Amino acid sequence: MATTVAIDVELDDEAITFELPLDEAVQADMTARMKRVESVAIATAPVDTGEFRDLIHIVKQPDDDGTKHVDADAAHSIYVEHGTTQRDRNGHAIHRPHHTLSHALDAAGGDH
């Protein structure tokens, strides 16, 4: 015996397409927060060649929804951030994850 359930959903388009995140005051606040994240990330970034640390920056243009980002553009950033699965002969990780950007977001008072 099968049961059928029907659900009607009404979307409030006005509530979805609000412009608050794009407001100048909100964007100024987000930029200030991202500057703190950038500063903490640069201060705590691991340094071998310095390329990872030197390429941490705030993305100047926000996304269409107002989201601001701090990026590390070095080709090997993903490996610094998340590590690799390489192990030595004793099973210890060779390239451990640093999570520099996520720790910087936490330290700067962000929420992710």
N, C-alpha and C positions, 0 to 999 in steps of 0.2 A: 504494500500500500504506500504510494508516493504522496508526499505533502508538497503543495505548491505555496510559495511565499512570494508576494508581490510588494515591492517597496517603491514608493514615489518620492523622489528627491527634488526639491526646488532649490536652485542656486540663486543667491543674491549677488548678481553681477557687480553691483555698486560696492559691495563689501570686498569683493575680490580685486577690483581694479583701483584701489586707492593709491594716492600719490605721496603718502607720508614718507616712505623711505627715500624719496627723491627730493624732499624738502631741503633747502640749503642748510638750515640749522641741524637737521639730522645728519646730513652728509658731513658737515664740519665736525660733529661729535664723532662720527665713525672714523674720519680721517685722524683725529686726535688719538683715538683708541688704537688705530693701526700703527701710528707712529710709536706708541709705547710697545706694541708687539714687535715692530721692526727693531727697536733699540735693544730689547731683551734678547731677541734672536741673534742679533749681531754680537752682543756681549757674551752669549753662551755657546755660540757655534764652535764645533770642533775645528781645529786648524791643522791641516797638513800642508797644503799649498796655499791656502787662503782663498781659493776660488769660490768655494761654497759660501763662506762668510761675506766675501766682497760682492756677491751677486744677490744677496737678500735685499729686497726692496718692496715698497708699496706700489701696487699697480695703480697708476694714475687715474684711469677711467673706471668708474664703477660699472658693474653689470647692469643690464636693463632694469632689474628689480631693485637697484640701489646697493647691492652687496659690494663691499670693499674687500680686497685681498692683499696679503703679503706673500710674495713668491720668492723662491730661490731658483734662479735660472741656470745654475751650473748643470752640465750634462749628467753629472753623477749625483745630483741632489737626492734623487729617489733612494739611492743606496746609502747615503749618509743618514737620511731621515728614517728609513725603514730597515736598514741593514741588508745582509745577504744570507743565504743559507750555507755559505762556505764554512766548513769545519776543519779543524786541524786533526792530526791523527789521534788525539785524545778525546775528540768529540766536542771540543770547545769552539764557540763561534769565533770566527776570525774578524768579521766586520759586523759588530753589534749595532743595533739601531740606536739612534740618538734622540729622535723625536724632537728636534730643536724647535721647529715651528709650533707644534702643539704645546710644548712646554712653555714657549714664549707667550702663547695665547692665554694659557692658564695663569702665568705669572703676571700678565698685564691686566688681569681681571676680566678676561673675555669669557664667553660662553660658547661652547661648540658641541 
